[in-house]
Amino acid sequence: MRVSKATIRAVNGLTARWADTTSGGTVFSAVGVWPLLALLADGAAGAARAELAQAVGVPAGRAGGAARELLAGLGSVRGLEAALGLWTRRTLELRERWEAGLPAGAHGVLTGDAAADREALDAWAAKRTGGLIERMPAAVTPDTEMVLASALALRTRWLRPFEEGYLAPESGPWRGRELRGLWRESVVLDRIGVADTPDGHVTELKVLGDTAVDVHLLLGEEGMAPGRVLGAGIGVLARTHPVVPGPRLPYGDAGPGLSVVREHTTTPEPPTLDVTAPAYGLTADHDLLDRGELFGLTAAVRAVPGHFPGVSPYPLCVEAARQSALARFDAWGFEAAAVTAMGAMGAGMPRARWPRTTVRAVFDRPFGFLAVHRHSRLVLAAGWVTDPEPHREDEEVCLPESGH
Protein backbone atom coordinates (compact mmCIF):
# COMPACT_ATOMS: atom_id res chain seq x y z
CA MET A 1 0.00 0.00 0.00
CA ARG A 2 1.67 3.20 -1.21
CA VAL A 3 0.59 5.82 1.29
CA SER A 4 3.01 8.36 2.72
CA LYS A 5 4.11 8.07 6.34
CA ALA A 6 2.74 11.57 6.94
CA THR A 7 -0.75 10.53 5.85
CA ILE A 8 -0.63 7.35 7.94
CA ARG A 9 0.46 9.38 10.98
CA ALA A 10 -2.38 11.80 10.38
CA VAL A 11 -5.04 9.08 10.08
CA ASN A 12 -3.72 7.16 13.09
CA GLY A 13 -3.63 10.45 14.98
CA LEU A 14 -7.35 10.91 14.36
CA THR A 15 -7.91 7.31 15.52
CA ALA A 16 -6.08 8.07 18.78
CA ARG A 17 -7.99 11.30 19.40
CA TRP A 18 -11.31 9.62 18.64
CA ALA A 19 -10.40 6.73 20.96
CA ASP A 20 -9.72 9.22 23.73
CA THR A 21 -13.36 10.36 23.59
CA THR A 22 -14.87 6.86 23.80
CA SER A 23 -16.42 5.06 26.74
CA GLY A 24 -18.13 1.69 26.83
CA GLY A 25 -18.20 -0.93 24.11
CA THR A 26 -17.75 0.52 20.65
CA VAL A 27 -16.17 0.16 17.22
CA PHE A 28 -15.15 2.94 14.85
CA SER A 29 -13.04 3.62 11.79
CA ALA A 30 -11.17 6.89 11.51
CA VAL A 31 -9.88 5.77 8.12
CA GLY A 32 -13.51 5.93 6.94
CA VAL A 33 -13.94 9.52 8.13
CA TRP A 34 -10.55 10.98 7.30
CA PRO A 35 -10.75 11.15 3.47
CA LEU A 36 -14.17 12.83 3.65
CA LEU A 37 -12.85 15.49 6.00
CA ALA A 38 -9.75 15.93 3.83
CA LEU A 39 -11.80 16.39 0.65
CA LEU A 40 -14.00 18.94 2.39
CA ALA A 41 -10.91 20.75 3.70
CA ASP A 42 -9.62 20.96 0.13
CA GLY A 43 -12.71 22.92 -0.89
CA ALA A 44 -13.26 24.89 2.30
CA ALA A 45 -12.47 28.47 3.26
CA GLY A 46 -12.24 30.56 6.41
CA ALA A 47 -12.82 29.00 9.82
CA ALA A 48 -14.16 25.76 8.30
CA ARG A 49 -10.93 25.29 6.34
CA ALA A 50 -8.76 25.91 9.40
CA GLU A 51 -10.78 23.54 11.61
CA LEU A 52 -10.85 20.76 9.02
CA ALA A 53 -7.10 21.06 8.39
CA GLN A 54 -6.45 20.75 12.11
CA ALA A 55 -8.73 17.70 12.33
CA VAL A 56 -7.05 15.85 9.45
CA GLY A 57 -3.57 16.85 10.55
CA VAL A 58 -2.29 18.04 7.16
CA PRO A 59 -2.42 21.48 5.52
CA ALA A 60 -5.69 22.07 3.69
CA GLY A 61 -3.82 22.67 0.43
CA ARG A 62 -2.46 19.10 0.57
CA ALA A 63 -5.55 17.45 2.04
CA GLY A 64 -7.26 16.61 -1.25
CA GLY A 65 -4.16 14.91 -2.64
CA ALA A 66 -3.65 13.00 0.62
CA ALA A 67 -7.27 11.81 0.53
CA ARG A 68 -6.85 10.52 -3.02
CA GLU A 69 -3.57 8.85 -2.08
CA LEU A 70 -5.23 7.13 0.89
CA LEU A 71 -8.23 5.92 -1.11
CA ALA A 72 -5.94 4.48 -3.80
CA GLY A 73 -3.81 2.80 -1.15
CA LEU A 74 -6.82 1.24 0.56
CA GLY A 75 -7.89 -0.20 -2.78
CA SER A 76 -4.66 -2.19 -2.96
CA VAL A 77 -5.10 -3.99 0.39
CA ARG A 78 -6.17 -7.61 -0.02
CA GLY A 79 -9.40 -8.38 1.79
CA LEU A 80 -10.37 -4.71 2.03
CA GLU A 81 -13.04 -3.10 -0.12
CA ALA A 82 -13.08 0.70 -0.05
CA ALA A 83 -15.34 3.09 -1.93
CA LEU A 84 -16.23 6.76 -2.03
CA GLY A 85 -19.52 8.14 -3.28
CA LEU A 86 -20.92 11.61 -3.93
CA TRP A 87 -24.55 12.41 -4.68
CA THR A 88 -25.82 15.88 -5.54
CA ARG A 89 -29.02 17.46 -6.74
CA ARG A 90 -29.06 18.02 -10.48
CA THR A 91 -29.18 21.74 -9.89
CA LEU A 92 -26.05 21.85 -7.71
CA GLU A 93 -23.02 23.02 -9.66
CA LEU A 94 -19.67 21.66 -8.51
CA ARG A 95 -16.28 23.26 -9.01
CA GLU A 96 -14.58 21.38 -11.84
CA ARG A 97 -11.24 21.12 -10.02
CA TRP A 98 -12.79 19.63 -6.88
CA GLU A 99 -15.02 17.18 -8.74
CA ALA A 100 -12.09 16.04 -10.91
CA GLY A 101 -10.31 14.87 -7.76
CA LEU A 102 -13.00 12.30 -6.98
CA PRO A 103 -12.67 8.62 -8.03
CA ALA A 104 -14.10 7.81 -11.44
CA GLY A 105 -17.78 6.91 -11.31
CA ALA A 106 -18.23 8.21 -7.79
CA HIS A 107 -20.74 10.94 -8.65
CA GLY A 108 -24.44 10.12 -8.46
CA VAL A 109 -27.65 12.15 -8.41
CA LEU A 110 -30.19 13.00 -5.72
CA THR A 111 -33.63 12.99 -7.28
CA GLY A 112 -35.40 15.01 -4.61
CA ASP A 113 -37.65 12.03 -3.83
CA ALA A 114 -36.56 11.29 -0.25
CA ALA A 115 -37.79 7.66 -0.26
CA ALA A 116 -36.15 6.83 -3.58
CA ASP A 117 -32.91 8.55 -2.61
CA ARG A 118 -32.90 6.75 0.73
CA GLU A 119 -33.33 3.40 -1.02
CA ALA A 120 -30.52 4.14 -3.48
CA LEU A 121 -28.09 5.21 -0.76
CA ASP A 122 -28.92 2.18 1.40
CA ALA A 123 -28.34 -0.10 -1.60
CA TRP A 124 -24.94 1.51 -2.15
CA ALA A 125 -23.94 1.00 1.50
CA ALA A 126 -25.03 -2.66 1.46
CA LYS A 127 -23.28 -3.40 -1.83
CA ARG A 128 -20.02 -1.72 -0.86
CA THR A 129 -19.81 -3.56 2.48
CA GLY A 130 -20.94 -6.96 1.21
CA GLY A 131 -24.15 -6.69 3.23
CA LEU A 132 -22.40 -6.05 6.56
CA ILE A 133 -24.00 -2.60 6.84
CA GLU A 134 -27.39 -2.28 5.21
CA ARG A 135 -28.19 1.39 5.61
CA MET A 136 -26.55 4.72 4.92
CA PRO A 137 -26.12 6.34 8.36
CA ALA A 138 -27.00 9.93 7.39
CA ALA A 139 -30.59 10.70 6.47
CA VAL A 140 -31.57 12.57 3.32
CA THR A 141 -33.89 15.50 3.97
CA PRO A 142 -35.76 17.81 1.60
CA ASP A 143 -32.96 20.35 2.18
CA THR A 144 -30.09 17.97 1.32
CA GLU A 145 -28.08 19.26 -1.61
CA MET A 146 -25.13 16.86 -1.40
CA VAL A 147 -24.11 13.59 0.29
CA LEU A 148 -20.44 12.58 0.52
CA ALA A 149 -19.87 9.04 1.80
CA SER A 150 -17.23 6.34 2.24
CA ALA A 151 -17.61 2.60 2.74
CA LEU A 152 -15.09 0.07 4.03
CA ALA A 153 -15.41 -3.70 4.35
CA LEU A 154 -12.56 -5.77 5.78
CA ARG A 155 -12.30 -9.55 5.98
CA THR A 156 -9.28 -11.61 7.01
CA ARG A 157 -8.76 -15.22 8.07
CA TRP A 158 -6.29 -16.15 10.80
CA LEU A 159 -3.08 -17.79 9.67
CA ARG A 160 -3.67 -20.15 12.60
CA PRO A 161 -7.26 -20.48 13.83
CA PHE A 162 -8.25 -20.68 17.47
CA GLU A 163 -10.02 -23.55 19.17
CA GLU A 164 -13.45 -22.71 20.57
CA GLY A 165 -14.56 -23.52 24.07
CA TYR A 166 -16.06 -22.31 27.32
CA LEU A 167 -14.61 -19.34 29.17
CA ALA A 168 -15.72 -18.47 32.72
CA PRO A 169 -13.81 -15.53 34.23
CA GLU A 170 -13.27 -15.88 37.97
CA SER A 171 -12.97 -12.16 38.70
CA GLY A 172 -13.60 -8.75 37.21
CA PRO A 173 -16.67 -7.38 35.42
CA TRP A 174 -17.20 -10.64 33.49
CA ARG A 175 -17.16 -12.82 36.62
CA GLY A 176 -20.01 -15.34 36.56
CA ARG A 177 -20.57 -15.04 32.82
CA GLU A 178 -20.33 -18.00 30.47
CA LEU A 179 -18.50 -16.76 27.40
CA ARG A 180 -17.64 -18.12 23.98
CA GLY A 181 -13.95 -18.62 24.52
CA LEU A 182 -11.08 -18.90 22.06
CA TRP A 183 -7.79 -20.65 22.81
CA ARG A 184 -4.57 -21.53 21.05
CA GLU A 185 -0.93 -22.37 21.69
CA SER A 186 2.06 -21.19 19.71
CA VAL A 187 5.84 -21.38 19.91
CA VAL A 188 6.13 -17.87 18.45
CA LEU A 189 6.52 -15.79 21.60
CA ASP A 190 7.10 -12.46 19.87
CA ARG A 191 3.38 -12.19 19.06
CA ILE A 192 2.94 -10.94 22.65
CA GLY A 193 4.57 -8.01 24.39
CA VAL A 194 4.13 -5.48 27.17
CA ALA A 195 4.30 -1.76 26.41
CA ASP A 196 5.42 0.73 29.03
CA THR A 197 3.36 3.91 28.58
CA PRO A 198 2.90 7.06 30.68
CA ASP A 199 -0.58 5.83 31.63
CA GLY A 200 0.45 2.30 32.62
CA HIS A 201 1.46 -1.03 31.16
CA VAL A 202 -0.47 -2.53 28.24
CA THR A 203 -0.32 -6.11 27.01
CA GLU A 204 -0.46 -6.38 23.23
CA LEU A 205 -1.24 -9.60 21.34
CA LYS A 206 -0.92 -9.69 17.56
CA VAL A 207 -3.26 -12.09 15.76
CA LEU A 208 -2.05 -12.41 12.17
CA GLY A 209 -4.44 -12.53 9.23
CA ASP A 210 -3.87 -13.98 5.77
CA THR A 211 -4.34 -10.64 3.98
CA ALA A 212 -1.52 -8.70 5.70
CA VAL A 213 -4.17 -7.30 8.05
CA ASP A 214 -3.67 -8.20 11.72
CA VAL A 215 -5.73 -7.57 14.83
CA HIS A 216 -3.91 -6.32 17.93
CA LEU A 217 -5.67 -7.11 21.22
CA LEU A 218 -4.82 -4.61 23.96
CA LEU A 219 -5.29 -5.18 27.69
CA GLY A 220 -4.39 -2.33 30.03
CA GLU A 221 -3.91 -2.16 33.75
CA GLU A 222 -7.04 -2.25 35.91
CA GLY A 223 -8.84 1.08 35.74
CA MET A 224 -6.98 2.32 32.65
CA ALA A 225 -9.37 4.28 30.43
CA PRO A 226 -10.30 2.79 27.02
CA GLY A 227 -8.86 5.74 25.14
CA ARG A 228 -5.53 5.40 26.94
CA VAL A 229 -5.30 1.68 26.15
CA LEU A 230 -6.13 2.20 22.48
CA GLY A 231 -3.82 5.21 22.35
CA ALA A 232 -1.05 3.05 23.78
CA GLY A 233 -1.58 0.56 20.95
CA ILE A 234 -1.25 3.36 18.39
CA GLY A 235 1.85 4.59 20.20
CA VAL A 236 3.36 1.11 19.86
CA LEU A 237 2.69 1.25 16.11
CA ALA A 238 4.49 4.59 15.99
CA ARG A 239 7.34 3.13 18.07
CA THR A 240 6.93 5.81 20.72
CA HIS A 241 6.54 3.34 23.63
CA PRO A 242 9.14 0.73 24.64
CA VAL A 243 7.89 -2.86 24.41
CA VAL A 244 9.26 -5.95 26.15
CA PRO A 245 8.64 -8.84 23.72
CA GLY A 246 7.48 -12.30 24.77
CA PRO A 247 10.90 -13.99 24.75
CA ARG A 248 12.29 -11.37 27.17
CA LEU A 249 9.40 -11.24 29.65
CA PRO A 250 10.32 -11.96 33.29
CA TYR A 251 8.90 -14.90 35.24
CA GLY A 252 5.79 -14.21 37.29
CA ASP A 253 3.21 -11.52 36.60
CA ALA A 254 4.68 -9.94 33.49
CA GLY A 255 1.91 -7.55 32.49
CA PRO A 256 -1.87 -7.08 32.47
CA GLY A 257 -3.46 -10.53 32.07
CA LEU A 258 -0.03 -11.99 31.44
CA SER A 259 2.08 -14.47 33.42
CA VAL A 260 5.27 -16.38 32.67
CA VAL A 261 5.71 -19.74 34.40
CA ARG A 262 8.28 -22.55 34.36
CA GLU A 263 6.70 -25.98 34.17
CA HIS A 264 8.19 -29.47 33.85
CA THR A 265 7.38 -31.86 31.04
CA THR A 266 8.23 -35.44 30.27
CA THR A 267 9.99 -34.52 27.02
CA PRO A 268 11.93 -31.44 25.90
CA GLU A 269 9.57 -28.76 24.59
CA PRO A 270 10.12 -25.19 23.32
CA PRO A 271 8.75 -22.14 25.14
CA THR A 272 5.01 -21.75 24.50
CA LEU A 273 2.55 -18.87 24.19
CA ASP A 274 -0.85 -19.87 25.58
CA VAL A 275 -3.66 -17.41 24.71
CA THR A 276 -7.24 -17.31 25.96
CA ALA A 277 -9.69 -14.63 24.78
CA PRO A 278 -13.42 -14.29 24.13
CA ALA A 279 -15.07 -14.02 20.75
CA TYR A 280 -16.86 -10.74 20.19
CA GLY A 281 -19.18 -8.91 17.85
CA LEU A 282 -19.79 -5.15 17.98
CA THR A 283 -21.89 -2.59 16.20
CA ALA A 284 -21.97 1.16 16.80
CA ASP A 285 -23.51 4.30 15.35
CA HIS A 286 -21.71 7.60 15.75
CA ASP A 287 -23.03 11.12 15.30
CA LEU A 288 -19.85 12.94 14.35
CA LEU A 289 -21.44 16.31 15.05
CA ASP A 290 -21.59 15.35 18.74
CA ARG A 291 -17.77 15.62 18.54
CA GLY A 292 -17.65 18.59 16.19
CA GLU A 293 -14.32 19.89 17.48
CA LEU A 294 -12.66 16.49 17.01
CA PHE A 295 -13.69 16.29 13.36
CA GLY A 296 -13.29 19.97 12.50
CA LEU A 297 -17.01 20.47 11.92
CA THR A 298 -17.87 23.21 14.38
CA ALA A 299 -17.85 26.12 11.94
CA ALA A 300 -18.99 24.08 8.92
CA VAL A 301 -22.43 23.38 10.43
CA ARG A 302 -23.38 27.03 10.66
CA ALA A 303 -25.94 27.96 8.04
CA VAL A 304 -24.02 30.89 6.61
CA PRO A 305 -22.33 31.25 3.20
CA GLY A 306 -18.62 30.87 2.57
CA HIS A 307 -17.71 27.47 4.04
CA PHE A 308 -17.00 25.50 0.84
CA PRO A 309 -16.44 27.83 -2.11
CA GLY A 310 -13.95 25.35 -3.59
CA VAL A 311 -16.65 22.67 -3.72
CA SER A 312 -19.49 24.68 -5.24
CA PRO A 313 -20.41 28.30 -5.88
CA TYR A 314 -23.70 27.46 -4.15
CA PRO A 315 -23.45 28.13 -0.38
CA LEU A 316 -23.23 24.85 1.54
CA CYS A 317 -23.03 23.85 5.20
CA VAL A 318 -22.81 20.43 6.88
CA GLU A 319 -26.25 19.29 8.06
CA ALA A 320 -25.34 15.70 9.14
CA ALA A 321 -22.25 13.54 9.64
CA ARG A 322 -22.60 9.98 10.88
CA GLN A 323 -20.83 6.61 10.85
CA SER A 324 -22.17 3.07 11.27
CA ALA A 325 -19.50 0.49 12.13
CA LEU A 326 -19.28 -3.24 12.82
CA ALA A 327 -16.57 -5.70 13.95
CA ARG A 328 -16.55 -9.48 14.53
CA PHE A 329 -13.71 -11.59 15.98
CA ASP A 330 -14.03 -15.39 16.14
CA ALA A 331 -12.01 -18.62 15.91
CA TRP A 332 -11.48 -18.30 12.18
CA GLY A 333 -10.96 -14.63 11.46
CA PHE A 334 -12.03 -11.02 11.70
CA GLU A 335 -14.35 -8.79 9.73
CA ALA A 336 -15.18 -5.12 10.05
CA ALA A 337 -17.13 -2.57 8.10
CA ALA A 338 -17.91 1.12 8.30
CA VAL A 339 -20.06 3.48 6.28
CA THR A 340 -19.57 7.19 6.89
CA ALA A 341 -21.81 9.83 5.37
CA MET A 342 -21.84 13.60 5.45
CA GLY A 343 -24.76 15.54 4.19
CA ALA A 344 -24.41 19.15 3.19
CA MET A 345 -27.67 21.27 4.16
CA GLY A 346 -7.84 -22.95 22.70
CA ALA A 347 -3.26 -40.34 33.29
CA GLY A 348 -0.69 -41.91 34.47
CA MET A 349 2.36 -39.90 33.43
CA PRO A 350 6.10 -40.54 33.43
CA ARG A 351 8.24 -38.36 35.69
CA ALA A 352 8.29 -34.76 34.44
CA ARG A 353 11.89 -33.54 34.45
CA TRP A 354 12.26 -31.19 31.45
CA PRO A 355 11.65 -27.47 32.17
CA ARG A 356 9.44 -25.53 29.80
CA THR A 357 8.55 -21.85 29.83
CA THR A 358 4.91 -20.93 29.21
CA VAL A 359 3.74 -17.38 28.54
CA ARG A 360 0.06 -17.35 29.43
CA ALA A 361 -2.17 -14.47 28.25
CA VAL A 362 -5.79 -14.22 29.36
CA PHE A 363 -8.15 -11.50 28.08
CA ASP A 364 -10.96 -11.91 30.62
CA ARG A 365 -12.01 -8.30 31.19
CA PRO A 366 -12.70 -5.32 28.87
CA PHE A 367 -9.98 -4.79 26.28
CA GLY A 368 -9.31 -2.87 23.10
CA PHE A 369 -8.45 -3.89 19.58
CA LEU A 370 -6.89 -2.36 16.49
CA ALA A 371 -7.20 -3.82 12.98
CA VAL A 372 -3.87 -2.89 11.40
CA HIS A 373 -2.39 -3.13 7.92
CA ARG A 374 0.81 -5.02 8.72
CA HIS A 375 3.23 -3.27 6.38
CA SER A 376 2.11 0.36 6.61
CA ARG A 377 0.86 0.21 10.26
CA LEU A 378 -2.32 2.05 9.23
CA VAL A 379 -5.19 1.43 11.66
CA LEU A 380 -8.29 0.38 9.67
CA ALA A 381 -10.69 -0.12 12.60
CA ALA A 382 -10.58 0.20 16.37
CA GLY A 383 -12.82 -0.62 19.28
CA TRP A 384 -13.38 -1.52 22.90
CA VAL A 385 -14.92 -4.84 23.98
CA THR A 386 -17.20 -4.80 27.02
CA ASP A 387 -19.79 -7.42 26.06
CA PRO A 388 -18.22 -10.50 24.46
CA GLU A 389 -20.28 -13.27 22.92
CA PRO A 390 -21.94 -15.75 25.30
CA HIS A 391 -21.12 -19.43 25.30
CA ARG A 392 -23.29 -21.49 22.97
CA GLU A 393 -24.91 -24.63 24.30
CA ASP A 394 -23.45 -26.70 21.45
CA GLU A 395 -19.89 -25.86 22.52
CA GLU A 396 -18.45 -28.88 24.35
CA VAL A 397 -14.76 -28.07 24.76
CA CYS A 398 -13.76 -26.39 28.02
CA LEU A 399 -10.95 -23.87 28.18
CA PRO A 400 -8.65 -23.48 31.17
CA GLU A 401 -10.42 -21.31 33.73
CA SER A 402 -9.37 -17.67 33.91
CA GLY A 403 -6.59 -17.13 36.40
CA HIS A 404 -5.22 -20.69 36.15
ABEGO torsion letter per residue (X at the ends): XBBBAAAAAAAAAAAAAAAAABBEBBBBBAAAAAAAAAAAAAABBEAAAAAAAAAAGBBAAAAAAAAAAAAAAAAABBGBBBBBBBBBBAABBBBAAAAAABBBGABBBBAGBAAAAAAAAAAAAAAAAGGABABBABBBBAABABBBBBBBBBBBBBABBBBBBBBBBABEAABGBBBBBBBBBBABAAABBBBBBAAEBBBBBBBBBAAGBBBBBBBBBBGBBAAAAAAAAAAAAAGABBBBBAAABBBEBAEBGBBBBBBBBABBBBBBBBBBBBBBBBBBBBBAAAAAAAAGAAAAABBBBGABAAABABBBBBABBBBBBBBBBBAAEBBBBBBBBBBBXXXBBBBBABBBBBBBBBBABBBBBBBBBAAAGBBABBBBBABBBBBBAABABBBBBBGX
